[in-house]
Each structure stands twice: as structure tokens, then as C-alpha cells.
Amino acid sequence: MKQILTLLLSIIITLPFTIQAQKTNFFSFKVKTINGDSIDLSTYAGKKILVVNTASYCGYTPQYADLQQLYTTYKDKNFVIIAFPANDFANQEPGSDGQILEFCQTNYNITFPIMSKIHVTGTEIHPLYKWLTQKSQNGLKDAPVSWNFQKFMINPDGSLYDFVPPSGSPLAPKITQWIEKTSSVNEVLQKHVFVVYPSPAKQKFTIVVNVEKNSKVTLRIYDSKGVLAEELYNDMLESELRIEYFTDRLQNGNYIVTTEIDGFKQSQQITIKKD
């Protein structure tokens, strides 16, 4: 009886943390790009993501070359790398966002997304990195950032898969095998088509959703703050849905177009830039 009570008490104590982790995933956060634009990370839903805290003057800085090689190899296979410059270790990333971007492009020809400089540890840690590094947030494990170039692996559904320490190569089998392994979520998403174009859009943009079989589909537009701007579709779909959306209904700025097909979510960012 005592053992049963102890087990029940343990479940009660850990349950709130489990629920919190289940409600939050990688796509729950918004960040700023290195150019200062706000971006909802749900833009990358459906992709495997490698998140790396970077620095320009670190012994691991040459990993930029391997990161670019990894991105070039797998970018067409539902994979993306997102870099978060941080100056939390030995003042090894002291520059401005503009200086960081110039360094990355000049020295390593980086083409994967780079975000604005943030804190990945300490009292000013960014909420995204709280989620990445704390089991109570991500539901998987504690993984505090120990130095520059720690690599977090994010599944297509926004859950944390694992991490590789700063010393680990971006080309390590642990990472490449994870990318190449097809997940059940990816298998479903690859059966459907979701396209939003062009961006930036002036007078109108086109949304195309194509499903393999009769599916429940919702289609919505959110502003950059995550506020619902309009629900465009919420019904069963047998094959293709094509919508031409006129921009006179929206202000200039960034928006997120999201679709949910039989419970699987995808998002794309669209920029409205009217004359």
C-alpha cells in the first residue's frame, strides 16, 4: 500500500509539468530574424529542424562550414537549420546583428536562416531556450546549453527529439540518420500539397491545398502577433482547394497562413507589400 501511495504521489507531482510540455512545442514561439522581422516558428511546421546557438569568435566557429554543408545536402528533404547567435560564453559573439550576418555570409556563405542575437542561458534566457533546455517545458529531458554550437533536433511535429553537444559535428551520424529517417508525420505531410505564393504579395496571393483522399481541412490567416485575421475554409476536401486572396483586406506586413489536414498542421509566411 505504501508503494502504491508513493507512486500516486509521484504521478500527481509530475502531471502538471507533463501537461505543460504537451501544450507547448517548438512552433509555439515567435522570434526575430537577423533583419529584425518577427517570425512565427510555426512557419517551419512539417520540417525537421536543427537549432544551433552560434558565435563568430569561438573554437567551434568552423562548424559553420559543416552546418552549411548539412543544409545544402538536406534542404530539399524537409529539413532546415536555424541559427541563434548568442554572446553568453566568453564574449565570443559581441557584434551587432548586421555584423554577424556579414561575417556568416562573407566567411562561410551561409544560406540557412539566422535569427537575431538572443540569450540561451542565464537570467535573460529566451523563452524558446527555456523550452529547449528544461524537461518541465519540453517533456523529454534537461539539456542546458554548455557552450556555443549546441545542436537541438526538432521533429516535424514541433517536439524535441534530442540534442548534440557543442563538440559534436553537425555531420555526425546521429544527426544525418535522424534527418534521413522518415517519420510518420512526414509520411502524411508528403501526401499533401500546401503552397502560398507569391511573397511579397501586392494585389493578391494564391493558396493551394491538394489532398490525396477525402480529408478534413481548415485554412486560416494569422497576423504577426498570432491573432486570427480570417478563417478561409473549414470543411471536408476531396481533392484540391485553390483560393485567390485579395490583399485589400489586410494591412502591409507579415502574416502566417496555416492549414490543418486531418490533424496535421503546416504553415507558411506571406508578406503583404502593397504599392
Steps between C-alpha positions, in 0.01 A plus 500: 500500500782739587663438161171570321452827688857604419441427130174697497667794671779495240246504216308791657820703545626447143162528324490883479842504331393230253184693410698822454750325272219349294339843446823663382729405214763665280231657283346682798769770491566820308847642442668775298706438190845651473342769281261597779178343368275308735445138399276229637695174524189314385619615156730197514232246598541173315879526480776345708693786657851529640524792744851627575626781725790653309793736553748665264814478715490153651718195457190329357425779250635288207194281557320761288654331194363159602161651582481654154602168343229322700240756394600483134475121505160473668315830447280342231403216732281687750800614706616841617768640732421802717791687660463709815811714562569548871766682698459295818840329497833687534379803298542303177208664316532871586387648166169641382255297296625672186862415578408137576314463171790648304746268675291190423444586135855621430688220672268200464241590232220413742158465337297344783288728725678704765301666777569808709748463786342364820596354837505121520586473870495710815232726646414654162461167319256518210169310556582274203822389668319445828285252309799341325706455814248412775321167526212669682446699180582257217387176666814308395819598681706772663769621261652829619719669240862444601675706229463639148374265225279269705261334256133421572306267270132586451248258350252607226221516761698751710610258772859475625678189369846532658809720510868480407758681718712788367797274424287267286527539124194624308574212261493235773300184418266576790383807308513374141324172582228692683448725196486208260257301714147562375258573783132414497420872498719557196340207320158661541614850407677381186167367368356852497588829333478837676632802310466877554640737235632754411675668792512792527149537363365826360138472384436132576658167586397143426451215746494142373414195711500159333408183689545137399167386647187650652633695799392748766670829415515836675672803349570816700699825483668642812679832543859525628374506861315173457154660491253334262438728202260274308389141470482412132389136506380245755345196334568171328711514183509229234789616281611861443419837652627815327434846643604837357516734797489876431729701726269801535358312800835511683755762605861490384714262707570133570226239536491126560274280287429170676329184386399199705440180303356215706672642807841565342595867493711691249573872478650745254588865548371757251608863480249761384666796331245707312609792281 
